[in-house]
């Protein structure tokens, strides 16, 4: 997708007399850039097919090695417009040394979001179309791939229509029977929706069996003229689905009935409350739950905040709202991705626009509330998504408009990120998924 996609547009914060743009603040970037360039020159982050970084890595299993780390496969989804990227890339990553080797790639159009099956044998990708200027009659797609963990190779299986425009998120039902996609839909017709696809035993994705459209809008002109479903997330107990709609400032709740023949409610039926209202003009984007299943966290794109909810039996109750915006900041913003550290003690979120930051919070273990720790520049433009490796040692963030991804070494005890990240040059990186070891 072109970087000017309206969904990636940013909201302007009114200027403050005593404020300075973030990029005008003194930052010790030069030393980090020099180090990263030297690493690139040493081919630590190779851009051509390479052998596994460490002996035993080809098995796909976590291998303790001389570096004291484990080896994982890292899948990266990209935007393919402009010919800077060909689709999905597979790298082998050593969490001890930070060494990265490219081992495979698969051609597919705009795989801006990926999901891996629970048995790790299949990978699903959206094909985010038509985009800014495409015809509203064109539908996006969902593509299925077989994933060989021994070699890291992706083999195309099939592709179906996403039953909507601009698919941007994927989720697999807890029982593994269905794949869901959120269709953002730049165009007002057909508008935002989510679609449900059956999955076969051999990994293929079937044509949609259900498409749910939302109606309405919000106060931000040009961004909330109609519904824009941005993510679909199942509750930890697997009984509910939550659809975050940026366009109408609502988190819709649906009860999931795996066997719809046993209920008159159908496969997905609205909960009694139907939705959780979000502050008008916020633009809810991504939702995550903590491991306990008692708390949920939501990024809002249009006002760059993180909302904290108590969760119980399909009901979300907001208990905290924390802004990602630095005091006195002036410029464009755009709340994005959100993830918890593997131990659940820290939470991170991205803020795009002119901020281009990772914002780190500590999590109160008693009530799930957040406390700001620090803001980290992502060293590029439009940090859309990021990922924390399963060991908690590294945080990887992609700068969509700077054709780069940075690998920050992370302190699992303090949650802090090192100031000398490693740089990977890659065209329009968007999504990152680690494939767990066997």
C-alpha positions as CSV (number, residue, x, y, z in Angstrom):
1,X,0.0,0.0,0.0
2,X,1.2,3.5,-0.8
3,X,2.4,5.3,2.3
4,X,-0.2,8.0,1.7
5,X,-3.0,5.5,2.4
6,X,-5.7,7.4,4.3
7,X,-5.7,4.7,7.0
8,X,-2.1,5.6,7.6
9,X,-2.8,9.3,7.7
10,X,-2.1,11.2,10.9
11,X,-3.9,13.7,13.0
12,X,-2.4,17.1,13.7
13,X,-2.1,18.2,17.3
14,X,-2.7,22.0,17.7
15,X,0.5,23.9,17.9
16,X,1.8,25.0,21.4
17,X,3.8,28.2,21.7
18,X,6.6,26.6,23.8
19,X,6.6,23.2,22.0
20,X,9.4,21.8,19.9
21,X,9.0,19.1,17.3
22,X,10.4,15.7,18.5
23,X,12.9,15.7,15.7
24,X,14.3,19.0,16.9
25,X,15.2,17.6,20.4
26,X,18.8,16.6,20.9
27,X,19.3,12.8,20.4
28,X,22.4,10.8,20.2
29,X,21.5,9.1,16.9
30,X,24.7,9.6,15.0
31,X,26.7,7.0,17.0
32,X,23.9,4.4,16.6
33,X,23.7,5.1,12.8
34,X,27.4,4.6,12.4
35,X,27.3,1.3,14.3
36,X,24.4,0.1,12.2
37,X,26.1,0.9,9.0
38,X,29.2,-1.0,10.0
39,X,27.0,-4.0,10.9
40,X,25.4,-3.8,7.5
41,X,28.8,-3.6,5.9
42,X,29.8,-6.8,7.7
43,X,26.7,-8.5,6.2
44,X,25.4,-9.4,9.7
45,X,22.0,-8.7,8.2
46,X,22.4,-10.3,4.7
47,X,20.0,-9.4,2.0
48,X,20.6,-12.5,-0.1
49,X,19.7,-16.1,0.6
50,X,22.0,-17.5,3.3
51,X,22.7,-20.6,5.3
52,X,21.2,-20.9,8.8
53,X,22.9,-18.6,11.3
54,X,23.8,-21.4,13.6
55,X,24.2,-25.2,13.5
56,X,20.9,-27.0,14.1
57,X,18.8,-24.0,13.1
58,X,17.5,-25.7,10.0
59,X,15.5,-28.1,12.2
60,X,13.2,-25.3,13.2
61,X,13.8,-26.1,16.9
62,X,15.1,-23.7,19.5
63,X,18.8,-24.5,19.7
64,X,20.9,-23.2,22.6
65,X,24.2,-22.3,21.1
66,X,27.5,-20.6,21.8
67,X,25.8,-17.2,22.0
68,X,23.5,-18.5,24.7
69,X,20.4,-17.7,22.7
70,X,17.8,-19.6,20.7
71,X,17.0,-19.6,17.0
72,X,13.7,-18.7,15.6
73,X,12.2,-18.1,12.2
74,X,11.1,-14.5,11.7
75,X,8.5,-13.8,9.0
76,X,8.2,-10.2,7.7
77,X,5.2,-8.9,5.7
78,X,5.6,-5.9,3.5
79,X,3.9,-3.5,1.1
80,X,4.9,-4.4,-2.5
81,X,4.0,-1.2,-4.3
82,X,6.9,0.5,-6.2
83,X,8.8,-2.7,-6.6
84,X,10.8,-2.4,-3.4
85,X,9.5,-5.6,-2.0
86,X,8.3,-8.9,-3.4
87,X,6.1,-10.1,-0.5
88,X,6.8,-12.2,2.6
89,X,10.4,-12.7,3.8
90,X,11.7,-15.4,6.1
91,X,14.8,-14.9,8.2
92,X,16.5,-17.0,10.8
93,X,17.2,-15.1,14.0
94,X,19.6,-15.9,16.8
95,X,18.3,-14.3,20.0
96,X,21.7,-14.6,21.7
97,X,23.9,-12.8,19.1
98,X,21.2,-11.0,17.1
99,X,22.5,-12.5,13.9
100,X,20.0,-12.7,11.1
101,X,20.1,-14.6,7.9
102,X,17.6,-14.5,5.1
103,X,16.5,-17.9,4.0
104,X,13.4,-17.6,1.9
105,X,10.7,-15.3,0.4
106,X,7.3,-15.7,-1.2
107,X,5.8,-13.4,-3.8
108,X,2.4,-12.0,-2.9
109,X,0.8,-8.6,-3.1
110,X,0.8,-6.3,-0.1
111,X,1.0,-9.0,2.7
112,X,0.7,-6.3,5.3
113,X,-0.5,-8.6,8.1
114,X,0.4,-12.3,8.8
115,X,-0.9,-15.0,11.1
116,X,0.7,-18.4,11.7
117,X,-1.4,-21.5,12.4
118,X,-1.1,-23.0,15.8
119,X,0.7,-26.1,14.5
120,X,3.1,-23.7,12.7
121,X,2.6,-25.5,9.4
122,X,0.7,-22.8,7.6
123,X,0.9,-19.0,7.2
124,X,-1.9,-16.7,6.1
125,X,-1.5,-13.2,4.7
126,X,-3.8,-10.4,3.7
127,X,-3.5,-9.0,0.2
128,X,-4.3,-5.4,1.1
129,X,-6.1,-4.1,-2.0
130,X,-7.2,-1.9,-3.7
131,X,-5.6,0.9,-1.7
132,X,-5.7,4.7,-2.2
133,X,-6.7,5.0,-5.8
134,X,-8.0,1.5,-6.7
135,X,-11.5,1.0,-7.8
136,X,-14.0,0.5,-5.0
137,X,-15.3,-2.6,-6.9
138,X,-12.0,-4.4,-6.4
139,X,-11.8,-6.7,-3.4
140,X,-8.7,-7.5,-1.4
141,X,-7.5,-11.1,-0.8
142,X,-6.4,-13.6,1.7
143,X,-3.6,-16.0,0.7
144,X,-2.6,-19.3,2.3
145,X,0.9,-20.8,2.3
146,X,2.4,-24.1,3.6
147,X,5.4,-23.4,5.9
148,X,8.3,-25.9,6.0
149,X,9.9,-25.1,9.3
150,X,13.0,-27.3,8.5
151,X,13.9,-25.2,5.5
152,X,11.9,-22.0,6.1
153,X,10.3,-22.2,2.7
154,X,6.8,-20.9,2.0
155,X,4.7,-22.7,-0.7
156,X,1.6,-21.0,-2.0
157,X,-1.6,-22.9,-1.5
158,X,-4.5,-20.7,-2.6
159,X,-6.0,-17.2,-2.4
160,X,-9.6,-16.1,-1.9
161,X,-11.4,-12.8,-1.9
162,X,-11.4,-11.0,1.4
163,X,-15.1,-10.1,0.7
164,X,-14.2,-6.4,1.3
165,X,-11.7,-3.7,0.6
166,X,-8.2,-3.2,2.2
167,X,-7.9,-6.2,4.5
168,X,-5.5,-5.3,7.3
169,X,-5.7,-7.9,10.1
170,X,-6.1,-11.6,10.5
171,X,-7.1,-13.9,13.4
172,X,-7.6,-17.7,13.7
173,X,-10.5,-18.9,15.9
174,X,-9.4,-20.7,19.1
175,X,-10.5,-24.0,17.7
176,X,-8.6,-23.5,14.5
177,X,-11.7,-23.8,12.3
178,X,-12.0,-20.3,10.9
179,X,-9.8,-17.4,9.7
180,X,-11.1,-13.9,10.2
181,X,-10.0,-10.7,8.4
182,X,-10.7,-7.1,9.2
183,X,-11.6,-5.2,6.0
184,X,-10.7,-1.5,6.7
185,X,-12.2,-0.3,3.4
186,X,-11.0,3.1,2.3
187,X,-14.2,3.4,0.2
188,X,-17.5,4.1,1.8
189,X,-19.1,1.5,-0.3
190,X,-18.7,-1.4,0.7
191,X,-17.4,0.2,3.9
192,X,-15.7,-1.5,6.9
193,X,-16.5,-5.2,7.7
194,X,-15.0,-8.4,8.9
195,X,-15.3,-11.7,7.1
196,X,-15.1,-15.3,8.2
197,X,-13.4,-18.1,6.2
198,X,-13.3,-21.9,6.9
199,X,-9.9,-23.5,7.1
200,X,-9.3,-27.0,5.7
201,X,-7.2,-29.7,7.3
202,X,-4.5,-29.2,4.6
203,X,-4.2,-25.5,5.2
204,X,-6.3,-24.1,2.4
205,X,-8.6,-21.2,3.1
206,X,-12.2,-21.4,1.8
207,X,-14.5,-18.7,0.5
208,X,-16.2,-16.6,3.2
209,X,-19.2,-18.0,5.0
210,X,-20.1,-14.7,6.8
211,X,-19.4,-11.0,6.3
212,X,-20.4,-8.5,9.0
213,X,-20.7,-4.8,8.0
214,X,-20.8,-1.9,10.5
215,X,-22.6,1.3,9.9
216,X,-22.0,4.9,11.1
217,X,-19.1,7.3,11.4
218,X,-17.3,9.6,13.7
219,X,-16.4,13.3,14.1
220,X,-13.0,13.3,12.3
221,X,-13.7,14.2,8.7
222,X,-11.8,12.1,6.1
223,X,-11.0,9.4,8.6
224,X,-14.3,8.6,10.2
225,X,-16.8,9.2,7.3
226,X,-17.8,5.5,7.5
227,X,-16.9,2.3,9.3
228,X,-13.3,1.1,9.3
229,X,-12.8,-2.3,11.0
230,X,-9.1,-2.4,12.0
231,X,-8.8,-5.6,13.9
232,X,-10.6,-8.7,15.1
233,X,-9.5,-10.3,18.4
234,X,-10.8,-13.3,20.3
235,X,-11.1,-13.2,24.0
236,X,-8.7,-15.5,26.0
237,X,-11.5,-17.8,26.9
238,X,-12.4,-18.2,23.2
239,X,-16.0,-17.4,23.7
240,X,-16.1,-13.9,22.3
241,X,-14.8,-11.8,19.3
242,X,-14.0,-8.1,19.5
243,X,-14.0,-6.0,16.4
244,X,-12.3,-2.7,16.7
245,X,-13.9,-0.1,14.4
246,X,-11.8,3.1,13.9
247,X,-14.5,4.8,11.9
248,X,-17.3,4.6,14.4
249,X,-15.4,4.7,17.7
250,X,-16.7,1.4,18.9
251,X,-15.4,-2.0,20.0
252,X,-18.1,-4.4,18.9
253,X,-18.6,-7.6,20.8
254,X,-19.7,-10.9,19.3
255,X,-20.4,-14.3,20.9
256,X,-18.6,-17.1,19.1
257,X,-20.6,-20.3,18.6
258,X,-18.3,-22.9,17.0
259,X,-21.3,-25.1,16.2
260,X,-23.9,-22.7,14.9
261,X,-26.4,-25.5,14.2
262,X,-26.8,-25.9,18.0
263,X,-27.8,-22.2,18.4
264,X,-30.2,-19.8,16.8
265,X,-27.6,-17.1,17.3
266,X,-25.5,-18.2,14.3
267,X,-21.7,-18.5,14.1
268,X,-21.2,-15.0,15.5
269,X,-24.0,-13.2,17.3
270,X,-23.9,-9.8,19.0
271,X,-23.5,-9.7,22.7
272,X,-26.2,-8.2,24.9
273,X,-24.2,-4.9,25.2
274,X,-23.4,-5.0,21.4
275,X,-20.4,-2.7,21.7
276,X,-18.1,-0.8,24.0
277,X,-18.2,3.0,23.2
278,X,-14.9,4.7,22.8
279,X,-14.3,8.5,23.2
280,X,-15.5,10.2,19.9
281,X,-12.7,10.9,17.6
282,X,-10.3,8.4,19.1
283,X,-10.3,5.8,16.4
284,X,-9.8,2.4,18.1
285,X,-7.2,0.3,16.3
286,X,-5.6,-2.8,18.0
287,X,-6.7,-4.7,21.1
288,X,-4.7,-7.2,23.1
289,X,-5.4,-9.2,26.3
290,X,-3.0,-10.0,29.1
291,X,-2.2,-13.6,30.0
292,X,-4.5,-13.7,33.0
293,X,-7.5,-12.7,30.7
294,X,-8.5,-10.1,33.3
295,X,-7.2,-7.0,31.4
296,X,-7.3,-5.7,27.9
297,X,-5.3,-2.9,26.2
298,X,-6.4,-0.9,23.2
299,X,-4.5,1.6,21.0
300,X,-6.5,4.5,19.5
301,X,-5.0,5.8,16.3
302,X,-6.5,9.3,15.9
303,X,-5.6,10.6,19.4
304,X,-2.6,8.3,20.1
305,X,-3.6,6.8,23.4
306,X,-3.7,3.5,25.2
307,X,-6.9,2.5,27.0
308,X,-6.9,-0.1,29.8
309,X,-10.0,-2.3,30.4
310,X,-11.0,-4.8,33.0
311,X,-12.4,-7.8,31.2
312,X,-15.0,-10.3,32.4
313,X,-17.3,-12.7,30.4
314,X,-17.5,-10.7,27.2
315,X,-17.6,-7.2,28.9
316,X,-14.9,-4.5,28.7
317,X,-14.9,-1.8,31.4
318,X,-12.5,1.1,30.8
319,X,-10.4,1.9,33.9
320,X,-7.5,4.0,32.5
321,X,-6.6,6.1,29.5
322,X,-2.9,7.0,28.9
323,X,-1.7,9.4,26.2
324,X,1.3,8.4,24.1
325,X,2.0,12.0,23.2
326,X,4.9,13.7,24.9
327,X,4.1,16.9,26.8
328,X,4.4,19.9,24.6
329,X,4.6,17.8,21.4
330,X,3.4,19.5,18.3
331,X,3.0,17.6,15.0
332,X,1.2,14.7,13.5
333,X,0.4,11.6,15.5
334,X,-0.9,8.1,14.8
335,X,-1.3,5.4,17.4
336,X,-0.5,2.0,16.0
337,X,0.6,-1.4,17.2
338,X,0.5,-2.7,20.8
339,X,2.2,-5.7,22.4
340,X,3.0,-7.0,25.9
341,X,6.4,-8.4,26.8
342,X,6.4,-12.2,27.2
343,X,6.3,-12.0,31.0
344,X,3.5,-9.4,30.9
345,X,5.4,-6.9,33.0
346,X,5.8,-4.3,30.2
347,X,3.7,-2.9,27.4
348,X,4.8,-1.1,24.2
349,X,2.9,0.8,21.6
350,X,3.9,2.7,18.4
351,X,3.1,6.4,17.7
352,X,3.6,7.4,14.1
353,X,3.2,10.7,12.3
354,X,6.0,13.1,13.3
355,X,6.6,11.3,16.6
356,X,7.8,8.0,15.2
357,X,8.3,6.5,18.6
358,X,8.0,3.3,20.6
359,X,6.3,4.2,23.9
360,X,7.1,1.8,26.8
361,X,5.0,1.3,29.9
362,X,5.3,-0.8,33.0
363,X,2.2,-2.9,34.0
364,X,0.9,-2.9,37.6
365,X,0.5,-6.7,38.4
366,X,-2.4,-6.0,40.7
367,X,-4.7,-4.0,38.5
368,X,-3.2,-3.9,35.1
369,X,-2.7,-0.2,35.1
370,X,0.1,1.4,33.0
371,X,2.9,3.7,34.0
372,X,5.0,5.5,31.4
373,X,8.7,4.4,31.4
374,X,10.2,6.0,28.3
375,X,9.8,7.0,24.6
376,X,12.2,5.6,22.1
377,X,12.7,7.0,18.5
378,X,12.3,4.2,15.9
379,X,15.0,5.9,13.7
380,X,12.6,6.1,10.7
381,X,9.2,7.0,9.5
382,X,5.9,5.3,10.2
383,X,6.5,2.5,12.7
384,X,3.4,0.5,11.9
385,X,4.1,-2.8,13.6
386,X,6.7,-4.5,15.9
387,X,7.3,-7.7,17.7
388,X,9.1,-8.9,20.8
389,X,10.9,-12.3,20.4
390,X,9.7,-15.1,22.6
391,X,12.7,-14.8,24.9
392,X,12.1,-11.2,25.5
393,X,15.6,-10.2,24.5
394,X,14.8,-8.3,21.3
395,X,12.2,-5.9,20.0
396,X,11.9,-5.5,16.3
397,X,10.1,-2.5,14.7
398,X,9.5,-1.7,11.1
399,X,9.6,1.8,9.6
400,X,7.2,1.5,6.7
401,X,8.2,4.7,4.9
402,X,11.9,4.4,5.5
403,X,12.4,0.9,4.2
404,X,14.1,-0.3,7.4
405,X,13.6,-2.4,10.4
406,X,15.5,-2.0,13.7
407,X,16.4,-4.7,16.1
408,X,16.6,-3.3,19.7
409,X,18.2,-5.4,22.3
410,X,15.9,-5.4,25.3
411,X,16.5,-5.8,29.0
412,X,13.8,-8.2,30.2
413,X,14.2,-7.0,33.8
414,X,13.8,-3.3,33.2
415,X,12.0,-3.3,29.9
416,X,14.5,-0.8,28.5
417,X,15.8,-0.8,24.9
418,X,19.4,-0.4,24.1
419,X,20.5,2.7,22.2
420,X,22.5,0.9,19.5
421,X,19.9,-1.2,17.5
422,X,20.9,-3.2,14.4
423,X,19.4,-2.1,11.1
424,X,17.9,-4.3,8.4
425,X,17.2,-2.7,5.0
426,X,13.9,-4.0,3.6
427,X,11.2,-2.5,1.4
428,X,8.2,-1.2,3.3
429,X,8.2,-3.6,6.3
430,X,4.9,-3.8,8.1
431,X,4.3,-7.0,10.1
432,X,6.6,-9.3,12.0
433,X,5.8,-12.8,13.3
434,X,8.2,-15.2,15.2
435,X,7.6,-18.9,14.6
436,X,7.9,-20.7,17.8
437,X,10.3,-23.6,18.0
438,X,9.1,-27.2,17.8
